[in-house]
Amino acid sequence: MRTATYVYCLAQSARKPASAGAPAGLPGASTPVVTEVGDRVWLVHADVPLEEYGESSLADRIKDLEWVSRVAVAHESVVEHFAGLRGTTVIPMKLFTMFSSIARAVSDVRKRRRELVDVFTRLSGCEEWGIRVLRTDVKMANARRVAAARPATGAAFLAARKQARDDAREALVAAATAAEGAYRSLARISREHRRRSGESPGVVAPLLDAAFLVPLRSRARFESAAEKAARTIAATGAAMTLTGPWPPYNFVAPGSQEMS
């Protein structure tokens, strides 16, 4: 059976990261293993069958969202295992990062040594957290309120509708202001931070979708600040969701992640 080398992540550690207890990984793949690259850098990888993960097969399989979801969860579970090891910093790879052989993978990483040192330095001792702020449907709520009030005259009805529009506009401004305040306050605690974009068609864009690279020593302070921000945002009628910690996918330099 012909195979390719699938890379989950790069790991920097003084000792070989333990693969014992690691998740099984991708469907159809071999057990994840660790190979030394040099300079305390290790490759976490597995063999995948080309029959399933080859270019021609993959072109059809990625149309199956359920299958892609299973692969993504399996990929993430392996990365999280190694990211959770003490004294280990990981650079997570994108889904479906593959090489023709382990020798090719090691060679490629060694060519990027200087770049990778900088990335590992930035990520060392940190984890990624995310926040997402969504506004509630104030317009619909106000429309129901106007309908329930049953104004006695046409003029009163129009006045009530205008008031509902004004209330909705003010609520949106208040929520956007609170979201921006949350971003600024959490950014001050983070080593790096960035806004995310790329909503799917037909999906209401959030007021804020952001990622933060947070030093481990600042986790409690960050979570406390996030809870405070969430309460402030809730008071405006919007809602904030906090997620994490995650491997730092949003803070890996693009050049160090594009591998082939």
TORTINU-816850 format. One record per residue: residue in three letters; x, y, z of N, C-alpha, C in turn. Coordinates in Angstrom, 2 decimals. Layout:
ATOM   code       n_X       n_Y       n_Z      ca_X      ca_Y      ca_Z       c_X       c_Y       c_Z
ATOM    ALA         X         Y         Z         X         Y         Z         X         Y         Z
...
END
This chain:
ATOM   code       n_X       n_Y       n_Z      ca_X      ca_Y      ca_Z       c_X       c_Y       c_Z
ATOM    MET      0.85     -1.19      0.00      0.00      0.00      0.00      0.88      1.25      0.00
ATOM    ARG      0.64      2.14     -0.94      1.41      3.38     -1.03      0.88      4.37      0.00
ATOM    THR      1.83      5.05      0.65      1.45      5.99      1.71      2.16      7.33      1.54
ATOM    ALA      1.67      8.31      2.27      2.31      9.62      2.37      2.53      9.92      3.84
ATOM    THR      3.40     10.86      4.12      3.67     11.27      5.51      2.79     12.47      5.85
ATOM    TYR      1.91     12.26      6.82      1.00     13.31      7.27      1.59     13.96      8.52
ATOM    VAL      1.70     15.29      8.53      2.29     15.99      9.68      1.21     16.72     10.47
ATOM    TYR      1.11     16.40     11.75      0.15     17.05     12.64      0.68     18.38     13.17
ATOM    CYS      1.93     18.35     13.60      2.51     19.55     14.19      4.02     19.40     14.31
ATOM    LEU      4.67     20.52     14.59      6.07     20.52     14.99      6.09     20.81     16.47
ATOM    ALA      7.01     20.19     17.17      7.11     20.39     18.62      8.53     20.76     19.00
ATOM    GLN      8.66     21.70     19.89      9.97     22.07     20.42     10.03     21.64     21.88
ATOM    SER     11.01     20.81     22.18     11.13     20.27     23.54     12.55     19.79     23.75
ATOM    ALA     13.05     19.95     24.98     14.40     19.50     25.28     14.50     17.98     25.18
ATOM    ARG     13.38     17.30     25.45     13.35     15.84     25.35     12.33     15.42     24.30
ATOM    LYS     12.44     14.22     23.83     11.50     13.71     22.85     10.10     13.69     23.45
ATOM    PRO      9.14     14.39     22.83      7.77     14.39     23.36      7.19     12.98     23.39
ATOM    ALA      6.51     12.65     24.45      5.96     11.31     24.60      4.74     11.11     23.72
ATOM    SER      4.77     10.09     22.89      3.62      9.77     22.05      2.69      8.77     22.74
ATOM    ALA      3.15      8.21     23.86      2.31      7.27     24.61      1.06      7.99     25.09
ATOM    GLY     -0.07      7.39     24.84     -1.32      7.99     25.26     -1.89      8.97     24.26
ATOM    ALA     -1.19      9.19     23.15     -1.69     10.11     22.13     -2.92      9.50     21.44
ATOM    PRO     -3.84     10.32     20.97     -5.01      9.81     20.25     -4.59      9.05     18.99
ATOM    ALA     -5.50      8.26     18.45     -5.20      7.43     17.28     -4.93      8.24     16.03
ATOM    GLY     -5.50      9.44     15.95     -5.26     10.28     14.79     -6.26     10.07     13.68
ATOM    LEU     -5.87     10.40     12.47     -6.78     10.39     11.32     -7.31      8.99     11.02
ATOM    PRO     -8.53      8.91     10.48     -9.08      7.62     10.06     -8.20      6.98      9.00
ATOM    GLY     -7.82      5.73      9.24     -6.99      5.02      8.27     -5.51      5.26      8.39
ATOM    ALA     -5.09      6.18      9.26     -3.67      6.50      9.42     -3.02      5.57     10.43
ATOM    SER     -1.69      5.51     10.37     -0.94      4.76     11.38     -0.91      5.56     12.67
ATOM    THR     -0.43      4.95     13.73     -0.33      5.64     15.02      0.65      6.81     14.93
ATOM    PRO      0.31      7.97     15.50      1.23      9.11     15.47      2.57      8.78     16.12
ATOM    VAL      3.66      9.19     15.47      5.01      8.98     16.00      5.77     10.30     15.97
ATOM    VAL      6.91     10.32     16.66      7.71     11.54     16.78      9.10     11.29     16.19
ATOM    THR      9.53     12.17     15.31     10.85     12.06     14.68     11.64     13.33     14.92
ATOM    GLU     12.91     13.17     15.29     13.76     14.32     15.58     14.19     15.02     14.30
ATOM    VAL     14.13     16.34     14.34     14.60     17.15     13.22     15.96     17.76     13.55
ATOM    GLY     16.17     18.11     14.82     17.39     18.76     15.27     17.07     20.05     15.98
ATOM    ASP     18.02     20.55     16.81     17.83     21.80     17.55     16.56     21.76     18.41
ATOM    ARG     16.31     20.61     19.06     15.18     20.43     19.97     13.84     20.50     19.26
ATOM    VAL     13.83     20.31     17.96     12.57     20.33     17.20     12.22     18.93     16.75
ATOM    TRP     10.92     18.59     16.85     10.45     17.24     16.54      9.24     17.32     15.62
ATOM    LEU      9.13     16.32     14.76      7.98     16.20     13.87      7.00     15.18     14.45
ATOM    VAL      5.74     15.54     14.53      4.70     14.59     14.94      3.96     14.20     13.66
ATOM    HIS      4.03     12.93     13.30      3.52     12.53     11.99      2.96     11.11     12.01
ATOM    ALA      2.39     10.72     10.86      1.85      9.37     10.69      1.82      9.06      9.20
ATOM    ASP      1.69      7.79      8.87      1.52      7.39      7.48      0.03      7.34      7.16
ATOM    VAL     -0.33      7.88      6.00     -1.72      7.83      5.55     -1.76      7.18      4.16
ATOM    PRO     -2.77      6.35      3.89     -2.85      5.67      2.58     -3.21      6.65      1.47
ATOM    LEU     -2.46      6.61      0.39     -2.75      7.49     -0.75     -4.08      7.16     -1.39
ATOM    GLU     -4.52      5.94     -1.21     -5.82      5.54     -1.75     -6.94      6.41     -1.18
ATOM    GLU     -6.71      6.88      0.07     -7.72      7.70      0.74     -7.33      9.17      0.79
ATOM    TYR     -6.02      9.44      0.93     -5.56     10.81      1.13     -4.75     11.35     -0.04
ATOM    GLY     -4.64     10.61     -1.11     -3.95     11.10     -2.29     -4.70     12.25     -2.93
ATOM    GLU     -4.03     12.98     -3.80     -4.61     14.19     -4.38     -5.94     13.93     -5.07
ATOM    SER     -6.01     12.90     -5.90     -7.24     12.64     -6.65     -8.38     12.20     -5.73
ATOM    SER     -8.06     11.35     -4.74     -9.09     10.90     -3.80     -9.56     12.03     -2.90
ATOM    LEU     -8.62     12.85     -2.46     -8.93     13.92     -1.53     -9.84     14.97     -2.17
ATOM    ALA     -9.67     15.18     -3.47    -10.48     16.17     -4.16    -11.97     15.83     -4.05
ATOM    ASP    -12.28     14.55     -4.03    -13.68     14.13     -3.89    -14.10     14.06     -2.43
ATOM    ARG    -13.20     13.61     -1.57    -13.57     13.38     -0.17    -13.82     14.68      0.60
ATOM    ILE    -13.14     15.75      0.22    -13.32     17.00      0.96    -14.70     17.61      0.70
ATOM    LYS    -15.44     17.06     -0.25    -16.81     17.52     -0.48    -17.76     16.93      0.57
ATOM    ASP    -17.29     15.90      1.24    -18.07     15.25      2.29    -17.78     15.95      3.62
ATOM    LEU    -18.63     16.88      4.01    -18.37     17.70      5.19    -18.31     16.87      6.47
ATOM    GLU    -19.08     15.81      6.54    -19.06     14.96      7.72    -17.70     14.27      7.86
ATOM    TRP    -17.16     13.79      6.74    -15.84     13.14      6.77    -14.75     14.16      7.12
ATOM    VAL    -14.81     15.33      6.51    -13.82     16.37      6.80    -13.88     16.76      8.27
ATOM    SER    -15.09     16.81      8.83    -15.24     17.15     10.25    -14.58     16.10     11.13
ATOM    ARG    -14.76     14.81     10.80    -14.12     13.74     11.59    -12.59     13.85     11.51
ATOM    VAL    -12.09     14.13     10.32    -10.64     14.27     10.15    -10.12     15.47     10.95
ATOM    ALA    -10.86     16.58     10.90    -10.43     17.79     11.61    -10.38     17.56     13.12
ATOM    VAL    -11.38     16.87     13.65    -11.41     16.58     15.09    -10.25     15.66     15.46
ATOM    ALA     -9.98     14.66     14.62     -8.87     13.73     14.88     -7.53     14.46     14.84
ATOM    HIS     -7.37     15.33     13.86     -6.14     16.13     13.73     -5.94     16.99     14.98
ATOM    GLU     -7.00     17.68     15.36     -6.92     18.59     16.51     -6.60     17.83     17.80
ATOM    SER     -7.15     16.65     17.97     -6.92     15.90     19.20     -5.44     15.52     19.35
ATOM    VAL     -4.80     15.20     18.24     -3.37     14.86     18.30     -2.56     16.11     18.64
ATOM    VAL     -2.86     17.22     17.98     -2.13     18.46     18.25     -2.30     18.87     19.71
ATOM    GLU     -3.53     18.77     20.23     -3.78     19.16     21.61     -3.02     18.28     22.60
ATOM    HIS     -2.88     17.00     22.26     -2.12     16.10     23.14     -0.70     16.60     23.33
ATOM    PHE     -0.04     16.92     22.23      1.35     17.33     22.32      1.48     18.76     22.86
ATOM    ALA      0.51     19.60     22.57      0.53     20.96     23.11      0.37     20.94     24.63
ATOM    GLY     -0.26     19.90     25.14     -0.49     19.80     26.58      0.66     19.20     27.36
ATOM    LEU      1.71     18.74     26.68      2.85     18.16     27.37      3.71     19.26     28.00
ATOM    ARG      4.13     19.02     29.19      4.91     20.02     29.92      6.25     20.29     29.21
ATOM    GLY      6.59     21.57     29.09      7.85     21.94     28.47      7.86     21.83     26.95
ATOM    THR      6.67     21.72     26.35      6.59     21.54     24.91      5.81     22.69     24.27
ATOM    THR      6.38     23.25     23.21      5.70     24.27     22.41      5.43     23.68     21.04
ATOM    VAL      4.22     23.86     20.55      3.89     23.28     19.24      3.56     24.35     18.21
ATOM    ILE      3.88     24.02     16.97      3.41     24.78     15.82      2.45     23.85     15.09
ATOM    PRO      1.15     24.08     15.21      0.18     23.19     14.57      0.19     23.36     13.06
ATOM    MET      0.06     22.27     12.34     -0.01     22.32     10.89     -1.46     22.41     10.43
ATOM    LYS     -1.65     22.92      9.24     -2.98     22.95      8.65     -3.44     21.53      8.34
ATOM    LEU     -4.74     21.38      8.24     -5.31     20.10      7.87     -4.78     19.67      6.51
ATOM    PHE     -4.45     18.37      6.41     -3.97     17.76      5.17     -2.58     18.26      4.74
ATOM    THR     -1.73     18.53      5.73     -0.33     18.83      5.42      0.41     17.52      5.24
ATOM    MET      0.87     17.25      4.02      1.47     15.95      3.71      2.74     16.08      2.88
ATOM    PHE      3.61     15.07      3.03      4.85     14.97      2.26      4.92     13.58      1.63
ATOM    SER      5.75     13.47      0.64      5.89     12.17     -0.02      6.60     11.16      0.88
ATOM    SER      7.41     11.65      1.83      8.14     10.76      2.74      8.56     11.52      3.98
ATOM    ILE      8.95     10.80      5.03      9.43     11.45      6.24     10.74     12.17      5.98
ATOM    ALA     11.56     11.62      5.09     12.84     12.27      4.76     12.57     13.64      4.12
ATOM    ARG     11.59     13.71      3.26     11.24     14.98      2.63     10.70     15.96      3.66
ATOM    ALA      9.92     15.49      4.60      9.38     16.35      5.64     10.50     16.92      6.52
ATOM    VAL     11.41     16.07      6.95     12.53     16.51      7.79     13.38     17.53      7.04
ATOM    SER     13.66     17.26      5.77     14.47     18.16      4.96     13.82     19.53      4.84
ATOM    ASP     12.51     19.54      4.62     11.79     20.81      4.48     11.85     21.62      5.76
ATOM    VAL     11.66     20.96      6.89     11.69     21.66      8.17     13.09     22.22      8.45
ATOM    ARG     14.10     21.46      8.16     15.47     21.94      8.39     15.79     23.18      7.57
ATOM    LYS     15.23     23.27      6.38     15.46     24.45      5.55     14.83     25.68      6.16
ATOM    ARG     13.82     25.47      6.99     13.08     26.58      7.61     13.54     26.85      9.05
ATOM    ARG     14.69     26.35      9.40     15.14     26.37     10.80     15.07     27.77     11.42
ATOM    ARG     15.64     28.77     10.75     15.67     30.12     11.32     14.26     30.68     11.53
ATOM    GLU     13.44     30.49     10.53     12.07     30.96     10.63     11.33     30.28     11.78
ATOM    LEU     11.54     28.98     11.92     10.85     28.22     12.96     11.31     28.64     14.36
ATOM    VAL     12.57     28.96     14.51     13.08     29.41     15.81     12.32     30.66     16.25
ATOM    ASP     12.10     31.58     15.32     11.36     32.81     15.65      9.92     32.50     16.05
ATOM    VAL      9.29     31.58     15.31      7.90     31.23     15.61      7.80     30.57     16.98
ATOM    PHE      8.68     29.61     17.25      8.66     28.94     18.56      8.87     29.94     19.70
ATOM    THR      9.74     30.93     19.48     10.00     31.93     20.51      8.74     32.74     20.80
ATOM    ARG      8.00     33.09     19.75      6.77     33.86     19.92      5.71     33.06     20.66
ATOM    LEU      5.64     31.78     20.37      4.57     30.95     20.93      4.89     30.34     22.29
ATOM    SER      6.15     30.34     22.65      6.58     29.66     23.87      5.84     30.17     25.11
ATOM    GLY      5.33     29.25     25.90      4.66     29.61     27.15      3.30     30.25     26.97
ATOM    CYS      2.70     30.08     25.79      1.41     30.72     25.53      0.38     29.71     25.03
ATOM    GLU     -0.87     30.12     25.07     -1.97     29.34     24.53     -2.95     30.31     23.88
ATOM    GLU     -3.76     29.78     22.99     -4.71     30.64     22.27     -6.10     30.58     22.91
ATOM    TRP     -6.71     31.76     23.00     -8.10     31.87     23.43     -8.85     32.69     22.40
ATOM    GLY    -10.16     32.50     22.33    -10.95     33.26     21.37    -12.21     33.81     22.01
ATOM    ILE    -12.69     34.92     21.47    -13.98     35.45     21.89    -14.81     35.76     20.64
ATOM    ARG    -16.10     35.63     20.80    -17.03     35.90     19.70    -18.24     36.63     20.30
ATOM    VAL    -18.55     37.78     19.73    -19.67     38.59     20.23    -20.76     38.63     19.16
ATOM    LEU    -21.95     38.19     19.53    -23.10     38.17     18.63    -24.20     39.06     19.17
ATOM    ARG    -24.80     39.83     18.29    -25.93     40.68     18.71    -27.22     39.89     18.64
ATOM    THR    -28.13     40.19     19.52    -29.45     39.54     19.48    -30.32     40.27     18.47
ATOM    ASP    -31.41     39.66     18.08    -32.30     40.27     17.09    -33.21     41.29     17.78
ATOM    VAL    -32.64     42.47     18.01    -33.38     43.53     18.72    -34.56     44.00     17.89
ATOM    LYS    -34.38     44.07     16.56    -35.47     44.55     15.70    -36.70     43.68     15.84
ATOM    MET    -36.51     42.37     15.82    -37.65     41.46     15.91    -38.32     41.57     17.28
ATOM    ALA    -37.50     41.68     18.31    -38.04     41.80     19.67    -38.86     43.08     19.80
ATOM    ASN    -38.34     44.17     19.23    -39.06     45.44     19.30    -40.34     45.41     18.47
ATOM    ALA    -40.29     44.72     17.33    -41.48     44.60     16.48    -42.59     43.86     17.23
ATOM    ARG    -42.20     42.80     17.95    -43.18     42.06     18.74    -43.76     42.94     19.86
ATOM    ARG    -42.87     43.77     20.42    -43.31     44.65     21.49    -44.31     45.67     20.99
ATOM    VAL    -44.06     46.23     19.80    -44.99     47.21     19.21    -46.32     46.55     18.90
ATOM    ALA    -46.26     45.32     18.33    -47.49     44.61     17.99    -48.30     44.30     19.25
ATOM    ALA    -47.61     43.93     20.30    -48.31     43.58     21.55    -48.95     44.81     22.20
ATOM    ALA    -48.30     45.97     22.01    -48.82     47.20     22.63    -50.12     47.66     21.97
ATOM    ARG    -50.31     47.35     20.69    -51.52     47.73     19.95    -51.85     49.22     20.11
ATOM    PRO    -51.00     50.09     19.53    -51.27     51.54     19.63    -52.66     51.88     19.13
ATOM    ALA    -53.29     52.85     19.80    -54.70     53.17     19.52    -54.89     53.86     18.18
ATOM    THR    -53.93     54.64     17.73    -54.07     55.39     16.49    -52.92     55.09     15.54
ATOM    GLY    -53.11     55.48     14.27    -52.03     55.29     13.29    -50.80     56.09     13.66
ATOM    ALA    -51.01     57.30     14.16    -49.87     58.14     14.55    -49.09     57.49     15.69
ATOM    ALA    -49.83     56.94     16.64    -49.17     56.27     17.78    -48.40     55.04     17.31
ATOM    PHE    -48.96     54.32     16.34    -48.28     53.14     15.80    -46.97     53.53     15.13
ATOM    LEU    -47.01     54.58     14.31    -45.80     55.04     13.63    -44.76     55.54     14.63
ATOM    ALA    -45.22     56.23     15.65    -44.30     56.72     16.69    -43.65     55.55     17.42
ATOM    ALA    -44.46     54.51     17.68    -43.91     53.34     18.37    -42.89     52.62     17.50
ATOM    ARG    -43.15     52.53     16.19    -42.20     51.89     15.29    -40.90     52.68     15.22
ATOM    LYS    -41.01     54.01     15.16    -39.81     54.85     15.13    -39.00     54.66     16.40
ATOM    GLN    -39.70     54.62     17.54    -39.01     54.42     18.82    -38.32     53.07     18.84
ATOM    ALA    -38.96     52.05     18.27    -38.37     50.71     18.23    -37.11     50.70     17.37
ATOM    ARG    -37.15     51.43     16.23    -35.95     51.51     15.39    -34.83     52.23     16.09
ATOM    ASP    -35.17     53.32     16.78    -34.15     54.08     17.52    -33.54     53.21     18.63
ATOM    ASP    -34.40     52.46     19.31    -33.91     51.59     20.39    -32.97     50.52     19.83
ATOM    ALA    -33.34     49.96     18.68    -32.50     48.93     18.07    -31.15     49.49     17.67
ATOM    ARG    -31.17     50.70     17.11    -29.91     51.35     16.69    -29.03     51.64     17.90
ATOM    GLU    -29.63     52.15     18.95    -28.86     52.46     20.16    -28.28     51.18     20.79
ATOM    ALA    -29.08     50.11     20.78    -28.61     48.84     21.34    -27.43     48.30     20.54
ATOM    LEU    -27.49     48.44     19.22    -26.40     47.96     18.37    -25.12     48.75     18.63
ATOM    VAL    -25.25     50.07     18.74    -24.09     50.91     19.01    -23.49     50.56     20.38
ATOM    ALA    -24.37     50.36     21.37    -23.89     50.02     22.71    -23.17     48.67     22.71
ATOM    ALA    -23.72     47.69     21.98    -23.09     46.37     21.91    -21.76     46.43     21.19
ATOM    ALA    -21.69     47.18     20.09    -20.43     47.31     19.34    -19.37     48.00     20.18
ATOM    THR    -19.79     49.01     20.94    -18.85     49.72     21.82    -18.33     48.79     22.91
ATOM    ALA    -19.22     47.99     23.49    -18.81     47.05     24.53    -17.89     45.97     23.97
ATOM    ALA    -18.16     45.52     22.74    -17.30     44.52     22.11    -15.91     45.07     21.87
ATOM    GLU    -15.84     46.31     21.42    -14.53     46.94     21.19    -13.78     47.11     22.50
ATOM    GLY    -14.50     47.44     23.56    -13.87     47.56     24.87    -13.33     46.23     25.35
ATOM    ALA    -14.07     45.15     25.07    -13.61     43.81     25.45    -12.32     43.46     24.71
ATOM    TYR    -12.28     43.78     23.44    -11.08     43.48     22.64     -9.87     44.22     23.21
ATOM    ARG    -10.04     45.49     23.50     -8.91     46.28     24.01     -8.44     45.78     25.38
ATOM    SER     -9.38     45.46     26.25     -8.98     45.03     27.60     -8.27     43.67     27.56
ATOM    LEU     -8.74     42.75     26.71     -8.11     41.43     26.62     -6.79     41.50     25.86
ATOM    ALA     -6.69     42.42     24.92     -5.44     42.59     24.17     -4.30     43.01     25.09
ATOM    ARG     -4.63     43.80     26.09     -3.59     44.28     27.01     -2.97     43.14     27.82
ATOM    ILE     -3.70     42.05     27.98     -3.21     40.92     28.76     -2.48     39.91     27.87
ATOM    SER     -2.64     40.04     26.56     -2.13     39.05     25.61     -0.77     39.44     25.05
ATOM    ARG     -0.04     38.45     24.60      1.22     38.70     23.91      0.95     39.18     22.49
ATOM    GLU     -0.03     38.58     21.86     -0.46     39.00     20.52     -1.97     38.85     20.45
ATOM    HIS     -2.57     39.53     19.49     -4.02     39.45     19.33     -4.37     39.82     17.90
ATOM    ARG     -5.48     39.30     17.41     -5.92     39.63     16.06     -7.42     39.35     15.90
ATOM    ARG     -8.01     40.14     15.03     -9.41     39.94     14.68     -9.47     38.88     13.58
ATOM    ARG    -10.54     38.09     13.62    -10.72     37.07     12.60    -11.90     37.45     11.71
ATOM    SER    -11.87     36.97     10.49    -12.95     37.24      9.55    -13.21     35.99      8.73
ATOM    GLY    -14.08     36.10      7.74    -14.34     34.95      6.87    -15.61     34.23      7.21
ATOM    GLU    -16.70     34.97      7.39    -17.99     34.35      7.67    -18.54     33.64      6.43
ATOM    SER    -19.30     32.61      6.64    -19.92     31.88      5.55    -21.10     32.68      5.00
ATOM    PRO    -21.40     32.53      3.70    -22.55     33.24      3.11    -23.85     32.89      3.85
ATOM    GLY    -24.65     33.90      4.10    -25.92     33.67      4.77    -25.84     33.66      6.28
ATOM    VAL    -24.63     33.75      6.83    -24.45     33.77      8.28    -24.27     35.20      8.76
ATOM    VAL    -25.01     35.58      9.78    -24.91     36.94     10.31    -23.52     37.15     10.90
ATOM    ALA    -22.85     38.19     10.45    -21.50     38.45     10.92    -21.53     38.86     12.40
ATOM    PRO    -20.57     38.37     13.18    -20.52     38.75     14.60    -20.04     40.19     14.74
ATOM    LEU    -20.34     40.79     15.86    -19.81     42.12     16.15    -18.30     42.04     16.35
ATOM    LEU    -17.85     40.90     16.86    -16.41     40.71     17.07    -16.09     39.23     17.08
ATOM    ASP    -15.03     38.87     16.37    -14.49     37.51     16.39    -12.98     37.67     16.47
ATOM    ALA    -12.39     37.35     17.61    -10.98     37.66     17.82    -10.25     36.52     18.53
ATOM    ALA     -8.95     36.47     18.29     -8.09     35.46     18.92     -6.99     36.16     19.70
ATOM    PHE     -6.58     35.54     20.80     -5.57     36.13     21.68     -4.52     35.08     22.04
ATOM    LEU     -3.27     35.47     21.97     -2.16     34.60     22.39     -1.82     34.99     23.82
ATOM    VAL     -2.19     34.13     24.75     -2.14     34.49     26.17     -1.05     33.70     26.89
ATOM    PRO     -0.13     34.37     27.58      0.87     33.66     28.39      0.18     32.80     29.45
ATOM    LEU      0.71     31.61     29.67      0.11     30.71     30.66     -0.01     31.36     32.03
ATOM    ARG      0.97     32.16     32.39      0.95     32.80     33.70     -0.17     33.83     33.83
ATOM    SER     -0.74     34.25     32.68     -1.79     35.27     32.69     -3.17     34.67     32.47
ATOM    ARG     -3.28     33.33     32.48     -4.57     32.71     32.18     -5.67     33.17     33.12
ATOM    ALA     -5.43     33.11     34.42     -6.46     33.48     35.39     -6.89     34.94     35.20
ATOM    ARG     -5.93     35.81     34.99     -6.24     37.23     34.78     -7.05     37.42     33.50
ATOM    PHE     -6.69     36.68     32.45     -7.41     36.79     31.18     -8.85     36.30     31.34
ATOM    GLU     -9.04     35.16     31.99    -10.39     34.62     32.16    -11.25     35.56     33.00
ATOM    SER    -10.64     36.16     34.02    -11.38     37.09     34.86    -11.81     38.32     34.06
ATOM    ALA    -10.89     38.84     33.23    -11.22     40.00     32.40    -12.30     39.64     31.37
ATOM    ALA    -12.25     38.41     30.85    -13.24     37.97     29.87    -14.63     37.86     30.51
ATOM    GLU    -14.69     37.36     31.75    -15.97     37.26     32.45    -16.57     38.65     32.67
ATOM    LYS    -15.73     39.59     33.04    -16.19     40.96     33.26    -16.71     41.55     31.95
ATOM    ALA    -15.96     41.34     30.86    -16.37     41.85     29.55    -17.69     41.23     29.11
ATOM    ALA    -17.86     39.94     29.37    -19.09     39.24     28.98    -20.30     39.84     29.69
ATOM    ARG    -20.14     40.20     30.97    -21.25     40.81     31.72    -21.61     42.18     31.14
ATOM    THR    -20.58     42.95     30.78    -20.82     44.27     30.20    -21.55     44.15     28.87
ATOM    ILE    -21.13     43.18     28.07    -21.75     42.97     26.76    -23.18     42.47     26.91
ATOM    ALA    -23.41     41.58     27.87    -24.76     41.04     28.10    -25.73     42.16     28.47
ATOM    ALA    -25.24     43.17     29.17    -26.09     44.28     29.59    -26.59     45.09     28.40
ATOM    THR    -25.93     44.96     27.25    -26.35     45.67     26.04    -27.31     44.83     25.20
ATOM    GLY    -27.55     43.59     25.61    -28.43     42.71     24.86    -27.70     41.79     23.90
ATOM    ALA    -26.36     41.88     23.84    -25.56     40.99     23.00    -25.02     39.85     23.87
ATOM    ALA    -24.29     38.94     23.26    -23.74     37.81     24.01    -22.31     37.54     23.57
ATOM    MET    -21.44     37.27     24.53    -20.04     36.96     24.23    -19.73     35.52     24.63
ATOM    THR    -19.06     34.80     23.74    -18.63     33.43     24.01    -17.11     33.39     24.08
ATOM    LEU    -16.59     32.75     25.12    -15.15     32.57     25.29    -14.80     31.12     25.00
ATOM    THR    -13.79     30.89     24.17    -13.35     29.53     23.86    -11.86     29.40     24.10
ATOM    GLY    -11.43     28.18     24.44    -10.01     27.92     24.67     -9.82     27.13     25.95
ATOM    PRO     -8.57     26.82     26.26     -7.39     27.16     25.44     -7.22     26.21     24.27
ATOM    TRP     -6.57     26.73     23.21     -6.31     25.98     21.99     -4.84     26.05     21.62
ATOM    PRO     -4.37     25.13     20.79     -3.05     25.33     20.17     -3.12     26.62     19.34
ATOM    PRO     -2.01     27.31     19.18     -2.04     28.67     18.59     -2.14     28.71     17.06
ATOM    TYR     -3.21     28.17     16.50     -3.36     28.15     15.04     -3.35     29.56     14.43
ATOM    ASN     -3.96     30.51     15.10     -4.08     31.85     14.53     -2.81     32.69     14.65
ATOM    PHE     -1.78     32.14     15.27     -0.57     32.93     15.50      0.68     32.28     14.92
ATOM    VAL      0.48     31.34     14.01      1.59     30.72     13.31      1.83     31.51     12.04
ATOM    ALA      3.09     31.93     11.84      3.42     32.68     10.62      3.09     31.84      9.41
ATOM    PRO      2.40     32.40      8.40      1.99     31.62      7.24      3.13     30.85      6.58
ATOM    GLY      4.29     31.47      6.49      5.42     30.83      5.81      5.89     29.56      6.48
ATOM    SER      5.71     29.48      7.79      6.17     28.28      8.51      5.15     27.17      8.50
ATOM    GLN      3.95     27.50      7.97      2.89     26.51      8.01      2.61     25.91      6.63
ATOM    GLU      2.97     26.63      5.58      2.73     26.15      4.23      3.82     25.16      3.85
ATOM    MET      3.50     23.89      3.90      4.47     22.85      3.62      3.89     21.91      2.58
ATOM    SER      4.74     21.30      1.77      4.22     20.44      0.71      5.14     19.26      0.45
END
